[in-house]
Amino acid sequence: MAYITFITPYKPMICGIADYAEFITRESLPGKWAVLSFDLDKYGVPLSNNKVSLTDPVWYCIPSRNDFSASSILKGMRHCEDEALWFQHEFGIWPDDVRFVNMLRDLGQTKVVSPHSLHFQSSETIYGLRRREHSFLQILLPHIDAITVFSEGVYQAITRAFPEYREKVHVLRHGTHLYPKIARMSRLEAKNRIHEFLIGESGLDQASKDKLRHERVFLDPEATLIGGAGFITHSKGIEPLFHARDVLHEMMPGRKIAAVYVGFLRQTDNEADSRYTAVLRARYSDAGHFFLETYLPGDLLPVMLRALDIHLYWPSDCTQSGIIAHSLGTGATVACRDMEGVGETVKMAGGLTLPDFGRLIDGIRWLILDHDLGNEMSEGAVRYATEFSWRNQAMKHFELAEQLCRSRFQRLDPNSPLFTISDVTGKEHSIL
């Protein structure tokens, strides 16, 4: 089996892609992977207390995001023919496209790039890619062995734009968490646990705690909770959640409906998100609205998602979503915007996805009224999470790496009868 060296942000960085890399390596084959990451003091994000295990092969050897020298990566490699270098890519991580590709050209090993921020519904190009994404792929694809994408939509966009590189594009869906105990937990039980945490263990301000005690939205079995959780950023569409609650309250005046968002501001130096947080804090403090600023520990985030009767996600911009990966594994009833890979994922999982906000609210109303429909969606979410669990997706990484390393060795070996083969799978498209 091939050896994978992941080049990526990694814990203890508080970063979505660092989380992604940790989830993949946690389920990877022991002794068959390593991580080359960035200098923790210079990467520019907050650090958590989630330290690296002493047994994990992780090196923070890349000086900064502005370092595009192959030497930083070469010194951490095993330098063997079965090693695949696997880059987690996002434009904020690697801000100079040309220098990034030039760095790849200087690396001789099998190279895979997983772009996390490719679109397929953009109006900027006829393919659905954004202009920068199209330009980046144009210079990248000739110099790597493969790219992996999270959705069928991105696959179609890239292969329409670059049909000559079709064999290099692989769909490897975003991993999903499995929480079998939490998925079997009743929502009332989950609500009680979250209420206890928020009142007694969290870092919530006293006014928010008093409000929770007074309105008892987590303890009232007749209350319907719609909401979300995670980092506080404008693109996650937190404000539409409160608007949806108000519309539903008018549509169903006899029901107690509350909107709840539990999250925290990840980067205090981000002025736009700081201003957005201040607006949310001031605007949504009245009855039925709960904007709760606190960090949810890893063991309580899925409990929070399970506690929601409806997990509503209406982002203004997205490709994939880490929070949806958590939510599906809890058996949550998900209602979201039919946008990019998030919409594709939730649709595959049997959730409610619509491109129009008003129609989505109508759909949520039916979900509130029809418990059986919500239960069906919950079961579909767990089935999806089981099929695309982090364990299964980690194994797909190694299967692809093995194919690519073998293919590259055969192309480079003039004595191999398969010297001219460029795609050992024999397939134009495979969903991993």
N, C-alpha and C positions, 0 to 999 in steps of 0.2 A: 504494500500500500504506500502511496506517495506521502511525502512529508510536506506540510503546508507551513510557510512562514507568512503570517498575517502582518501587513503593514497598516497600522491603524491607530487612532486614539484608543486608549484603554483605561480601565479603572486604575486609580481612584478618580479620574477625570469625570466630572458631572457633565455628560455629553451623550446625546442619543446614540451616536455611532459607537462610542466607547461601550455603552450598554450592549449594543448589538454584538460587538466583537466578543464581549465577555460571555454572552449567552451562547454563542456558537462554540467558543473554545471550551466552555464548561461541559459541553456534550461531545467534544471531539475525542479522538482516540488518544489515550495516554502515550506519551513518547513520540507522537507523530505531528506535533505542532509547536510553534513558537510565535511570539509576538515581538515585533519591533515597533516601538511607540515613540512619542515625542517627549522631550525634556519636560518634566512636570512643572518646573518653575517658570518655563517660558511659553507654554502652550496658550495660556491666557483664559482658562476657565477655572471655576472653583473646583476644589478637590473634596471628596467625601472621606469618611472614615473607613470605606470599603477597600481595605488594603489588598495587595496581591499576595497570594499564598507563597510561602518560601519555596515550594516545590514547582511553582509555575515558571516555565521558561519565558520570562518577559524581560525585555531590555528597553530602557528609555534612552535610546541612543541617537535619535534624530534631533539635532539642536533646536529647530524651530520650524514653524510653518513656511518660513522663507528659505529654508535649506532644501535645495533640490540637487544635492550632490549624491551620486550613486555610492560614494565611499561610505556615507553614513549607514547605508543599508548593507553594503558588501561585508562590512566587518561583523555583522550579526548573523550572516548566513552560514548554512552547513556546507555549501559548495559541493553538492552531489547531484547526479543526473536526475534523481527522483524528487527534487525539491521544487515546489511551486511557490512563487512569490504572489501573494494575494492581497491586492490593495483595496481598502475600503475608501471610496472616493466621494468627496463632496467639495463643491467649489470653495467653500470657506476653509476647508482643510488644506487644499492644494490651490492657492489663489492664482497661480500663473500657469495657464494651460500649456503654453509652449515649453516652458522649463520642465514641467511635469513629464511631458512626452519625451523630451530630450533625455531626462533622467532614465526613463524606461529603456530607451535605445541603448544606454550604456550598461544595462543589466542583461547578462547572457542567459539566465535561467528562464524556465517556463513562467510566463507572466499572465495573471488574471486580474481584471479590474472590475469591481462591483460599484457602479455609480448609484448613489442613493437619491439623487435629485433630478432624475430625468422625467420629463412630462410627455404626455401623448395627446393632450387636449388643447394645446396652445394654438393660438391663431397666428403666431409669429412666423411659422413656416407651414407649407402645405402638408407636411408629414405629421404635424402635431407636436414636434419638438420645438423648444425655444431656440432662438438664433444662436445663442452662445453654446447650447448643447449640441446643435448640429455642427458648428465649427469645431468644437472640441472632439467630437466623434470622428470627424473627417481627418484630423491629424493623428488621432489615437489608434484607430482600428488597424492600420497597416503594421503597427509596431507591437502588438500584443497577441497572445495566443487565444484569448477568449475574454469576453465580457459577460457578466451575469446581470440579469435584470429581474425585477420583482413581479412584473405583470405582463400579461399577454398584450395589453395595450402598448406598452413601451417596446416590446418585441416587434410588433407590427410596424410601429413608427420607424424604428431603426432599420428594419429589413426593407421597408419601402424606400427609405432614403439611401441606403447603401446595400443594394441586393448582392453586390459582389462579395460582401463579407458576412453573408447570411450564416455560414457554417461556424462563424466565431461567436454568434449570439446565442445565449442559453437562458431560458427562463428558470430561475431558481427562487422560488417564492420566499417571501419574508417568513422567518420562523415565528411560531406561535407558542405561547405558554400553555402549559397544562396544569390545572388546579383541580384535580378530581374531588378532593375533600370540600373545597370551597364551592365547586359547582353543585355539589349535593346539599350544601347548606341552604336552609330556607332564607328568604330575603329578610324576614323578621329577625332571625338570628344574626344575620350580617349587620342589619341596622342597629341592633342592640350593641354589638361589639364596637362598631364605629362610634356610636354615641358615647360609650364608655371612654374610648380613646380620646375623642375630641374634648370631652369635659375634663378628664382627669390626667391625661398623659401628653397631650399635644402642646405646642407652643402658641396656641390661639390666645388672642387678647381676651380680657375679661368680659368685655361687652358682647363678643360673639358667643362666649360660653353661656352667659346669662340668657341670651336670645335663644340658644338651643334648649336650655332648660325650660324656658317659658313656652315656646311654641311646640316643643316635643315632636318635631316632624320625623325623627328617627324612631320614636317609640310608639307613635299612633298607628295601629294596624290599618286604619282607614285612609291614611295619607299616601298619596302617590308621589314618589320622588323621581324627578327627571334631572339629569345632571352629568357631570364629568369630573375628571381629576387629571392632575399633571402639572407641567410647567405653565406659568402664566406668560403667554405671548399673544400678540394681536392675531396672528395667523391661525390660531387654534379655534377662533370663533366662539369665545366664551360668552360674549354679550348676546348673541342670538338665543342662547339657552334660556336666559331670563325673559326675553321677548316671547319665546314659545310658551313659557309657563303662563304669562299674562293672557295670551290668546286662548290657551286651553282653559284657564280659569273662567274666562268669559263664556266659552263654549259649554262648559260643564260647571255651572255655578254651585251645584250641590256637592261637588267633590272638593276635598282638601288637596291641593296640588302645590308642591314646593319645588323650586329650582335650587340645586346645590352644586357648587363648584369648590373642590378642595385642591389647593395647589400652592406653589410658591414661586417667587421670582428668582430664576436661576442666576442671572447676571445683573447685579445691582448697578453696573456701569453702563447698561443698555438704557439710554434715556427714553427711547420710544416705548419700551416695555414698562419702564418705571412710570411713565405718564399714563399709560393704559391701565396699569394696576391702580393708580390713584383714582382714575375715573370710575373704574368698577367698584372700588371701595366706597366712593361717595354716592354713586348712583343706585347701588343695589344693597341697601341696608334695611329696607322696610320689610313688612310682613310678607312671607312667602318667598323671599329672596335670601339666599345664604351664600355669600362670597367669603370663603373661609381660607385665610392665608396661613398655611402651615405645611410642613413637610410630612408626607405619609411614608413611614418606613416600608421597606420592600415586602414585609409579610402582611402589611395592612392595606397596601394599594389594591390587591385583588379583592380583598374583603369589601373595600369601598365600592368597587365596581359591581360586585355582586349585590350590594345593598340597594343599588339604584334600580327602580322599576323599569326605567328607560335610560339607557346611556345614549345621550344625544350628542352628536359630533358634527358640527357645521363649519369646517375650516374655510378660510378665504383663499388659502393656497396650501397645497399638499402634494406629496407623491405617495409615500407610504406613511404608516403611523405606528409608532411603538405602543401607544396607549391602546389602540385597537387590538394589537397582538396580545396584550394582557387581558383585555375585556372579553375576547372570544373564548379564552381558556377558562373563564369563570362561569360560562354559560349565560352571559349577559344578553339582554334583549337590546340590540343595537339599532338605532335609527340614525342615518348619516347622509350627508350630501353625496350624491353620485358624482364624485370627482376623482379623476386619475386612479391610481392604484388602490386608494382607500375604498372608493366605490366598488371597484372590481372585487376586492377581497370580501367586503361585507356582503355583496350580492352572492358570491360563491358560497358564503357561509349561511345563506338563507335569511339575512337581516333585511331591514327596510332601508332602501336607498332610492332617493329621488333627487332630480336636479333642481326642483322648485321648492322653496322653503314653505310656502303656503300648503302645497300638497303634502309635504312631509308632516306638517302639523296635523292635517286631516288624518294621515296614516297613524300618527301617534295616538290620536283620539280613539281610533278603532282598537289599537293595541291595549289601551287602558280599559276599554269596555269588554274586550274578548281575551280572557286569561288563557284560553286554549291556544290562541294564535301566538301569544307571547311565549308560552311553553314550547311550542314547535320551533320558534326561532332560537330559543335557548338550547334546545337539543341539537339544532343545526350548527350552532356556534361551537359546541363541544366536539361534534363530528369533524368540523373543519380543523379545529385545534389539534385533534388527534392525528389527522392525516399530515398536517404540516407542522408538527411539533419541532422544537429546536433539535431534538435528538435526530429525527428523520432528516431535517434539513442539513444538519452537520454532516451526516453520512453522505448526503448528496455532494457536499463540497469535496469530500475525499474521493468519491467515485469519479467526479469530473477531473480533479487534479491527476488521478491515476491515468485516465484516458489521455489527457493533454501531455503529460510527461512521456508516456509511452510513444505517442504520436510524434512528439518532437525528437525523441531519440531515433526513431525510425527514419525521419526525414533527414537527420544529420548523418546517419550511418550509410555510406554508399554501398555497403555489402548487404543491406537489408532489402528483401524483395518488395517491401512496402515503402520504398524511399519516396515515392511521389504522392503518397496518401496524405491528404490534409485534414480529413475528418474521420477519425476512427469509429465514430458511432454509426456512420452510414446514414444518418438522418439529417434532414434539414432543420428540424425543430423538435426539441424535447422539453417537456415540462418537468422540472426536478423538484 
